[in-house]
Amino acid sequence: MNFAELWAELLPVGRDEHTGGYRRYSWTEPDAACRAWFARTAARLGLRTDCDGNGNLWAWWDTPGNGAESALVTGSHLDSVPDGGAFDGPLGIVSAFAAIAQLRNEGFRPARPIGVAAFTEEEGARFGVACLGSRLLAGLVDPAGARDLRDQDGISLDMAMRAAGRDPALIGQDEKLLAGIGEYVELHIEQGSVLDGLGAAVGVADGIWPHGRWRLDFTGRADHAGTTRLPDRRDPMLPFAATALAARQAATDLGALATFGKVIAEPGAANAISSSVHCWLDARAPDSKVLDLVIAAVSDVAAEAAGMHGVGFELRQESFTPAVSFDPALRDRIAVVLAAAGQRAPVLPTGAGHDAGVLAARIPTAMLFVRNPTGVSHSPAEHAEPADCKAGVTALTAVLADLAGQ
Amino acid sequence: MNFAELWAELLPVGRDEHTGGYRRYSWTEPDAACRAWFARTAARLGLRTDCDGNGNLWAWWDTPGNGAESALVTGSHLDSVPDGGAFDGPLGIVSAFAAIAQLRNEGFRPARPIGVAAFTEEEGARFGVACLGSRLLAGLVDPAGARDLRDQDGISLDMAMRAAGRDPALIGQDEKLLAGIGEYVELHIEQGSVLDGLGAAVGVADGIWPHGRWRLDFTGRADHAGTTRLPDRRDPMLPFAATALAARQAATDLGALATFGKVIAEPGAANAISSSVHCWLDARAPDSKVLDLVIAAVSDVAAEAAGMHGVGFELRQESFTPAVSFDPALRDRIAVVLAAAGQRAPVLPTGAGHDAGVLAARIPTAMLFVRNPTGVSHSPAEHAEPADCKAGVTALTAVLADLAGQ
């Protein structure tokens, strides 16, 4: 059971035949198919599987010890953004299973349990909160609020979990599970092209920029587009437009990133002025002070433009992740292991959030990145070369062997 | 069978329980329910019903003559914009049936056939072309192109009609049906508040501004919102935003109307740069030269902004209706009839398109408007007072009696 075989098995699950992109949203049919693949694969490797109260999956290579050793966990996520690529998330899980298969083949005997985790709703594509599974596990999200999160069709997380046969009453912090984890190492495709520029197949993460997601609601009044005089209009599309441009300007001025990738105009008829426009701002910056300045600049323009057009405006933070510095000792040890294995692995920062970034608040974590030659991510065109995926498995195998060795 | 009873029967059909608005899209379940209501009502009035090849419904009060008399037709449409109001369209049809019921009660014997028409897809809410049913009937739309029009889910008109049990091969110009119609008089709720300002319950239409719908497609590249440097982005949301603001500016400068009420960002994830943004411009102006200037101004800004962001841009006209002047002789005759009946009915222009505007190219047409106290239209808040609806029925009854009298 090697990387290519495992990869080929998972590849068709949740893939849209028209776009070629993935729609693996948590607690949907494709998600259930991903979970079934995870369980099947773990069973073939002789791993014990488990689903925690938050819906995160775990596959354990247990050791016959007294249970006092802390586990070494690797993994990532199986869910996708709408029309996402094949690699973002699954690469880390397939690589983890492939590394364990290789260690088994080599007769490796771990001195401590090794776990493979698949965190649920990492992308926040269905319920709007990124890294929801790891945040709940770490106690960083209120379970009652999380149960009431709604998807675009008004289905709550509570309803979705029940429909999938899970008990939503069990979500929330799991101190016992966390306490048993010594380190978490996540392998992920790079979501930029820094490694390609450096000519390296694999890299080690330095830290993650602080970042968050804000929901902006502009509330106007639906009216006929052909009969309502301009001064009588309360059109929420116009302050949205001004705000989208202001966000880009603020990001440019302040050396940050700001994106509106999701906008919903209601009722959405070509010949009706919108009653409301809902939109989501993704913003990231090198430090939280700069991020605050970006949000303040966007909010100011939005409020002013809304006022000019007689439109109501509200801004609400949906998620926020402070700056993360991965554990320096773990990072340095990984660098030494990879150098010893003959792999050049430069250290690089990232603007992307990950479950590893969330867990870094509670346990030592590290990340390995695999080269993305175009840097394209969250798109069907996302790609990594087979040779680089293989290099990623080799690196992860060496890291697991070192950290869980006798 | 009076107006209030007929109105109450149709009111719940296709109403969304959350928004209170209507979603009566052509060839859907609610549309079928509206059609069944039309057939039932016509049957109770002793009218013969028919569905033409384009899916427009007809109810005929036939006369025992030799068939040489041209018919007098009244009517409107039953379909709605997304979350539209109860009055836009249905008011004209319910009023037509109520007027015929009253004429029957009074023992009126028409000298020529009277028809009630319900035109399909007037709003263009499903297939994007407003007044599609009347345009097809009048030979103003290519049938092959119309069959291939797609709704938001990729369903073609061809597929939708087949699913509803209609033969799409039959759509297109119907010269025989048109030749049999002498005049068309449409009653409609006003989609502004001019009548309210004048203190009149009913008005007569002067003409319709030239107007149309344009689809703009901005094609960028999906990328991760957290890792793609600003200069590397090809984000189609930004030229869309610049274009939405430019459209309003052009309309203000030129004394026209321009609206973006529908926008679709794909893939639509909060943490992904959009691969494409599709949006629809509704534009109307007092004359076609001004309208051309508005479209040119919007197109110039869109092309320039798209170029700045490395984004592809295409603009395509989806529908266009030239300026309409309703038949002056018919308008004047109606004014005389209403004055004789003691109803003050001022003459007013409108920016809204109607099937009457389409048919005006082929047959003498006229329109009656019923007061809309707030002017709100294409919204669940659209409203007309019962007394004004009754005044509308009285006016339409007088007009039918005059035009189809012995």
HADDOCK unambig.tbl for C-alpha pairs under 7 A between the chains (distance, minus, plus):
assign (segid A and resid 81 and name CA) (segid B and resid 269 and name CA) 6.32 0.50 0.50
assign (segid A and resid 82 and name CA) (segid B and resid 267 and name CA) 5.65 0.50 0.50
assign (segid A and resid 82 and name CA) (segid B and resid 268 and name CA) 6.98 0.50 0.50
assign (segid A and resid 82 and name CA) (segid B and resid 269 and name CA) 6.19 0.50 0.50
assign (segid A and resid 83 and name CA) (segid B and resid 267 and name CA) 6.19 0.50 0.50
assign (segid A and resid 125 and name CA) (segid B and resid 269 and name CA) 6.58 0.50 0.50
assign (segid A and resid 191 and name CA) (segid B and resid 224 and name CA) 6.64 0.50 0.50
assign (segid A and resid 191 and name CA) (segid B and resid 227 and name CA) 5.77 0.50 0.50
assign (segid A and resid 192 and name CA) (segid B and resid 227 and name CA) 5.53 0.50 0.50
assign (segid A and resid 192 and name CA) (segid B and resid 228 and name CA) 6.11 0.50 0.50
assign (segid A and resid 222 and name CA) (segid B and resid 378 and name CA) 6.51 0.50 0.50
assign (segid A and resid 222 and name CA) (segid B and resid 379 and name CA) 5.29 0.50 0.50
assign (segid A and resid 223 and name CA) (segid B and resid 376 and name CA) 5.30 0.50 0.50
assign (segid A and resid 223 and name CA) (segid B and resid 377 and name CA) 4.87 0.50 0.50
assign (segid A and resid 223 and name CA) (segid B and resid 378 and name CA) 5.44 0.50 0.50
assign (segid A and resid 223 and name CA) (segid B and resid 379 and name CA) 6.12 0.50 0.50
assign (segid A and resid 224 and name CA) (segid B and resid 191 and name CA) 6.62 0.50 0.50
assign (segid A and resid 224 and name CA) (segid B and resid 376 and name CA) 6.99 0.50 0.50
assign (segid A and resid 224 and name CA) (segid B and resid 377 and name CA) 4.92 0.50 0.50
assign (segid A and resid 224 and name CA) (segid B and resid 378 and name CA) 5.23 0.50 0.50
assign (segid A and resid 225 and name CA) (segid B and resid 259 and name CA) 6.10 0.50 0.50
assign (segid A and resid 225 and name CA) (segid B and resid 282 and name CA) 6.89 0.50 0.50
assign (segid A and resid 226 and name CA) (segid B and resid 257 and name CA) 6.85 0.50 0.50
assign (segid A and resid 226 and name CA) (segid B and resid 284 and name CA) 6.58 0.50 0.50
assign (segid A and resid 226 and name CA) (segid B and resid 351 and name CA) 4.73 0.50 0.50
assign (segid A and resid 226 and name CA) (segid B and resid 352 and name CA) 4.78 0.50 0.50
assign (segid A and resid 227 and name CA) (segid B and resid 191 and name CA) 5.77 0.50 0.50
assign (segid A and resid 227 and name CA) (segid B and resid 192 and name CA) 5.54 0.50 0.50
assign (segid A and resid 227 and name CA) (segid B and resid 350 and name CA) 6.54 0.50 0.50
assign (segid A and resid 227 and name CA) (segid B and resid 351 and name CA) 5.08 0.50 0.50
assign (segid A and resid 227 and name CA) (segid B and resid 352 and name CA) 5.93 0.50 0.50
assign (segid A and resid 228 and name CA) (segid B and resid 192 and name CA) 6.12 0.50 0.50
assign (segid A and resid 230 and name CA) (segid B and resid 257 and name CA) 6.96 0.50 0.50
assign (segid A and resid 238 and name CA) (segid B and resid 244 and name CA) 6.70 0.50 0.50
assign (segid A and resid 238 and name CA) (segid B and resid 245 and name CA) 6.20 0.50 0.50
assign (segid A and resid 241 and name CA) (segid B and resid 241 and name CA) 4.24 0.50 0.50
assign (segid A and resid 241 and name CA) (segid B and resid 242 and name CA) 6.80 0.50 0.50
assign (segid A and resid 241 and name CA) (segid B and resid 244 and name CA) 6.53 0.50 0.50
assign (segid A and resid 241 and name CA) (segid B and resid 245 and name CA) 6.64 0.50 0.50
assign (segid A and resid 242 and name CA) (segid B and resid 241 and name CA) 6.81 0.50 0.50
assign (segid A and resid 244 and name CA) (segid B and resid 238 and name CA) 6.70 0.50 0.50
assign (segid A and resid 244 and name CA) (segid B and resid 241 and name CA) 6.53 0.50 0.50
assign (segid A and resid 245 and name CA) (segid B and resid 238 and name CA) 6.19 0.50 0.50
assign (segid A and resid 245 and name CA) (segid B and resid 241 and name CA) 6.63 0.50 0.50
assign (segid A and resid 257 and name CA) (segid B and resid 226 and name CA) 6.85 0.50 0.50
assign (segid A and resid 257 and name CA) (segid B and resid 230 and name CA) 6.97 0.50 0.50
assign (segid A and resid 259 and name CA) (segid B and resid 225 and name CA) 6.10 0.50 0.50
assign (segid A and resid 259 and name CA) (segid B and resid 273 and name CA) 6.65 0.50 0.50
assign (segid A and resid 260 and name CA) (segid B and resid 270 and name CA) 6.64 0.50 0.50
assign (segid A and resid 261 and name CA) (segid B and resid 265 and name CA) 6.99 0.50 0.50
assign (segid A and resid 261 and name CA) (segid B and resid 268 and name CA) 5.68 0.50 0.50
assign (segid A and resid 261 and name CA) (segid B and resid 269 and name CA) 5.58 0.50 0.50
assign (segid A and resid 261 and name CA) (segid B and resid 270 and name CA) 4.91 0.50 0.50
assign (segid A and resid 261 and name CA) (segid B and resid 271 and name CA) 6.47 0.50 0.50
assign (segid A and resid 261 and name CA) (segid B and resid 272 and name CA) 5.57 0.50 0.50
assign (segid A and resid 261 and name CA) (segid B and resid 273 and name CA) 5.11 0.50 0.50
assign (segid A and resid 261 and name CA) (segid B and resid 274 and name CA) 5.31 0.50 0.50
assign (segid A and resid 262 and name CA) (segid B and resid 265 and name CA) 6.35 0.50 0.50
assign (segid A and resid 262 and name CA) (segid B and resid 268 and name CA) 4.46 0.50 0.50
assign (segid A and resid 262 and name CA) (segid B and resid 269 and name CA) 5.28 0.50 0.50
assign (segid A and resid 262 and name CA) (segid B and resid 270 and name CA) 4.99 0.50 0.50
assign (segid A and resid 263 and name CA) (segid B and resid 265 and name CA) 6.54 0.50 0.50
assign (segid A and resid 265 and name CA) (segid B and resid 262 and name CA) 6.36 0.50 0.50
assign (segid A and resid 265 and name CA) (segid B and resid 263 and name CA) 6.55 0.50 0.50
assign (segid A and resid 267 and name CA) (segid B and resid 82 and name CA) 5.58 0.50 0.50
assign (segid A and resid 267 and name CA) (segid B and resid 83 and name CA) 6.10 0.50 0.50
assign (segid A and resid 268 and name CA) (segid B and resid 82 and name CA) 6.87 0.50 0.50
assign (segid A and resid 268 and name CA) (segid B and resid 261 and name CA) 5.70 0.50 0.50
assign (segid A and resid 268 and name CA) (segid B and resid 262 and name CA) 4.47 0.50 0.50
assign (segid A and resid 269 and name CA) (segid B and resid 81 and name CA) 6.24 0.50 0.50
assign (segid A and resid 269 and name CA) (segid B and resid 82 and name CA) 6.13 0.50 0.50
assign (segid A and resid 269 and name CA) (segid B and resid 125 and name CA) 6.51 0.50 0.50
assign (segid A and resid 269 and name CA) (segid B and resid 261 and name CA) 5.58 0.50 0.50
assign (segid A and resid 269 and name CA) (segid B and resid 262 and name CA) 5.27 0.50 0.50
assign (segid A and resid 270 and name CA) (segid B and resid 260 and name CA) 6.64 0.50 0.50
assign (segid A and resid 270 and name CA) (segid B and resid 261 and name CA) 4.90 0.50 0.50
assign (segid A and resid 270 and name CA) (segid B and resid 262 and name CA) 4.97 0.50 0.50
assign (segid A and resid 270 and name CA) (segid B and resid 280 and name CA) 5.67 0.50 0.50
assign (segid A and resid 270 and name CA) (segid B and resid 281 and name CA) 6.82 0.50 0.50
assign (segid A and resid 270 and name CA) (segid B and resid 282 and name CA) 6.37 0.50 0.50
assign (segid A and resid 271 and name CA) (segid B and resid 261 and name CA) 6.45 0.50 0.50
assign (segid A and resid 271 and name CA) (segid B and resid 282 and name CA) 5.96 0.50 0.50
assign (segid A and resid 272 and name CA) (segid B and resid 261 and name CA) 5.57 0.50 0.50
assign (segid A and resid 272 and name CA) (segid B and resid 378 and name CA) 5.86 0.50 0.50
assign (segid A and resid 273 and name CA) (segid B and resid 259 and name CA) 6.66 0.50 0.50
assign (segid A and resid 273 and name CA) (segid B and resid 261 and name CA) 5.10 0.50 0.50
assign (segid A and resid 274 and name CA) (segid B and resid 261 and name CA) 5.32 0.50 0.50
assign (segid A and resid 280 and name CA) (segid B and resid 270 and name CA) 5.68 0.50 0.50
assign (segid A and resid 281 and name CA) (segid B and resid 270 and name CA) 6.82 0.50 0.50
assign (segid A and resid 282 and name CA) (segid B and resid 225 and name CA) 6.90 0.50 0.50
assign (segid A and resid 282 and name CA) (segid B and resid 270 and name CA) 6.35 0.50 0.50
assign (segid A and resid 282 and name CA) (segid B and resid 271 and name CA) 5.96 0.50 0.50
assign (segid A and resid 284 and name CA) (segid B and resid 226 and name CA) 6.56 0.50 0.50
assign (segid A and resid 350 and name CA) (segid B and resid 227 and name CA) 6.55 0.50 0.50
assign (segid A and resid 351 and name CA) (segid B and resid 226 and name CA) 4.73 0.50 0.50
assign (segid A and resid 351 and name CA) (segid B and resid 227 and name CA) 5.07 0.50 0.50
assign (segid A and resid 352 and name CA) (segid B and resid 226 and name CA) 4.79 0.50 0.50
assign (segid A and resid 352 and name CA) (segid B and resid 227 and name CA) 5.94 0.50 0.50
assign (segid A and resid 376 and name CA) (segid B and resid 223 and name CA) 5.31 0.50 0.50
assign (segid A and resid 376 and name CA) (segid B and resid 224 and name CA) 6.98 0.50 0.50
assign (segid A and resid 377 and name CA) (segid B and resid 223 and name CA) 4.90 0.50 0.50
assign (segid A and resid 377 and name CA) (segid B and resid 224 and name CA) 4.94 0.50 0.50
assign (segid A and resid 378 and name CA) (segid B and resid 222 and name CA) 6.56 0.50 0.50
assign (segid A and resid 378 and name CA) (segid B and resid 223 and name CA) 5.49 0.50 0.50
assign (segid A and resid 378 and name CA) (segid B and resid 224 and name CA) 5.26 0.50 0.50
assign (segid A and resid 378 and name CA) (segid B and resid 272 and name CA) 5.91 0.50 0.50
assign (segid A and resid 379 and name CA) (segid B and resid 222 and name CA) 5.36 0.50 0.50
assign (segid A and resid 379 and name CA) (segid B and resid 223 and name CA) 6.16 0.50 0.50
